[in-house]
Amino acid sequence: MKRRALTAVCVVCLLLIAGCAAPTNAPQSDAAVTASDMRDASAVIQAHTTTLQSQPFTARSTTTVRDANSTFHVTINQTWKVDSRRPVQALAVRTSTATDSAPARYQQAPDRITAWRHGNDTTVRVESRNKTDIRQVKLLNSSVRLNRALHRQLLYKYSTRRNATVETLSRNGTTFYRVQATLNDTHIASNASMTLLVNQAGYVTRIETRQTVAYRSGPRVITRTVRFDRVGTTTVTSPSWAERTRD
């Protein structure tokens, strides 16, 4: 019996690492999440993952980077449209803008990167100035992995908190939990905080983080906001340029 249980755990871990999805008929959690669940980081991440693995969704992320003196500013926007039912289909788009005083790595970043996934086949389109490059890439090297779209790694930071408060909210007859947490300092990050807005359906609808990160050139303040919406209604279609690569 123990051997069977261990095998099942290993299979689940491999699926998550590979970014594979749950089967089309994967069940959602029937039990609504409660305020007490919000104090268990593992419970929050598991409910979020289980709920979104079984239906299409859209995730939108905005990341800002500035130095301590605000002499430069960088904004990175990313959008994921995901249908994790088999075969997995996902479309991810990333754009960025940077001021002239920003470090070269930000100024030289491509104007737009679009990644398309169908099953385990992934195609990336990179637009930089007047040049466009389209190529096939390995799934593990792409931005359309399911775990990345679910932002599981970002949510894991909630388990490194020093303290947290949970508040129950009601919006248009729907119950949400707002979790505000102060995170532990690390050797590279300090003054870190996280705010989560979680609904009773079992997924996080909004993540907000802020932290000061130590760089060789000096500290930088990094903020990030991620929103999950159009759950169950997102439509994911293949872009025409991705289809041409298979001709």
N, C-alpha and C positions, 0 to 999 in steps of 0.2 A: 504493500500500500504506500509506503514511504517513497519507494522508487517511482511509482506512478505520479505521485504528487510532485516530486522533484522534476520529472520529465515535463509535466504541464507547465511549471514555472519557467523552465528553460525555454520552452516554445514561445511563451508570452514575451519573455525578454528579447528573444531574437526578432520577433515581429516588430517590437517597438524600436529596436535599434535600426532595423532595416527600413523603417518608415512605412511598413505594410499596414493595411487597413483591416478592420474587422469585416467579417462577411456581411453581405447585404442585409441579411436578416438578424444582424447582431442586436440583441435586446437593449433597450434603454433601461436605466434604473427607474423602477416604479416608485420608489420612496423619495419624497421631496427632501432636499437637504435642509438641515436645521441650523439655527444659530450656533449650537454647540459643535456642529461639524466644522464650523469655520475656524476653530482653534486647532484643528488637526490638519497640518499641511498635506499629509499623504491623502487624507480623505478629500480635500479640495481638488488636488491634482487628479486623483482617480475619477471623481465624479465628472470633472471637466473633460477628461479624455474619453471616458465611456460614452458620455452624451454626444460628443461631437464626432466620434468615430463612426457612428451609425447613420449620419445624415450630412447633407452638404451644408457649408457655412462659408462666410467671408470674414477675413481678419484684416484689419487695417492698423498699421504701425507708423508712428512718427517719432523719430529720434533726433534730439538736438545736442550738439556738442559746442561748448564755448570755453575759452580759457578763463582763468579766475578774474582777469581784468577786462573781460568782454572785448578784447581786441579783434577776435575773429568769431565767426558763427557758422555752423554747418547744420543743415537740415537734411535728413534722410527719410524719405517716405517709401513704405512698402505695402503692397496689397496682395493678399492670397485669396484665390477662389478655389475651394476644394470640394470635391465629391469623393469621399473616402470609400464608397461602396465599390466593389470590384466590377470592372477594372478601375483602379484609382485614376482619377483625373484631377489635375491641379494646374493652375495658372498663377504665377507670381511675377509681380512687376516692382522694380526698384528704381527710384529716381533720387538724385541728390543735388543740392546747391551749396555753394561755399563762397564766402567773401574772399577778396583778393589776398588778405593777410592770413588766410588759413594755411596750415601745412600742405606741402605739395601733394601728399597722398590723397587728400580730399579734393584738391583742385583738379587733379589728373584723373579722378574717377570717371567712369563712363557716364554719359548723360542719362542712359536708360538701359536697364537689363531686364529682359523678359524671359522667363523660363516656363516651359510647357512639359507636362508629364502625362503620359498615357500608359497605365500599368507601370512597368519599370523602365520604359523608354523615356528618356528626357532629352529635350532640345532647348538650347539657349540662344537668344538673339541679343547681341550687344551693340548698342548704338553709341558711338563716340564721335562728336563733332560731325564730320561729313562721311564717316565710315560706318558700315554695318557688317557685322560678322555673325553668321549662323552656323552652329555646330552641334553635333551630338555629344553628350557628356554622360558620365556615370552618375547614377542616382545619388550616391553618397557625396558627390561633389556639387550637387545642385541645391537650390533653395526651396524645392518643392517637396521635400521630405515632410511627412505628416507631423512628426514631432516638432519640426521647426515652425510649421504653420500653427500648431496648437500652442506654441511658446511654453512648452513644458520646462525647459531649462530656466526661463525667466521666472516662471511660477515657483520653481524649486527654491528661489531666494527667500520665499516666505518661511521656509523651515529654518533659516538662519537668523530669525528675529530675536531681539532682546525682549520685546513686549508687543502686545497688540490689543486693540479695542474692537469690538464688534457692535455695530448699530443696525437695527432693523428699520427698513424704509418701505414705504408703500407708494407706488407710482402707477396711477391709472388702474388701481385694483390689483396690481401685481406686487408681490413681496420680494424685496431684495435685501441683501446683507452687505453693508459697507464695512470693510475690514481695513483698519489703518495700523501699520506696523513700523516700528523702528528696527532696522537691521543691524547686526553686529558689524563692527569695523573689521577690515582685513588688512593685510600688509600693503595693498594697493588702493583700496576703496574705503571711504569714510563718509560720515554724515548721510548714510543711506536710509531711504524710507520707501515704503511701498503702500499703495492703496488698491484694494480690490473691490469690485462691485460684482456680487454673485447673485444669480437668481435661483429660485427654488427648483427650476428645471434641472439644475446640476452643473451648469457651466458658468465660467467667469465671463461677464459681459464687458468688463473694462479692467485694465491693469495700468497703474501709473507708478513709475519709479523715478527716483532722483538720487544721485550719488556724486561725490567728488572723487575723481580717479587720479592717482599720481602718475605723471609721465616724466620723462627725462627733461623735457622742456618746461615743465611746471604743471601744476594741477589743472584739471579740466572738469567742468561741471557737465554731467551727462543726464539728460532726462529722456524718458521714453513713455509713450502712451500707446496702448494696444486696445482696440475695440473689436469685439466679435458681434456680428449681426447677420441678418438674412439667413438665420439658422433654419434649415429645412426648405428654403425657397431659392437658394443660390443656384444659378445655372452656369455650368462650366462647359465651354465649347472650344474646340481646337482652333487656334489661329491659322490663317491660310499659309503663312510662311513656314509653319512647322510641317504642314502636309506636303509642301513642295520638296522638303529635304528627303522625302521617302520616294519621290518619283524616279 
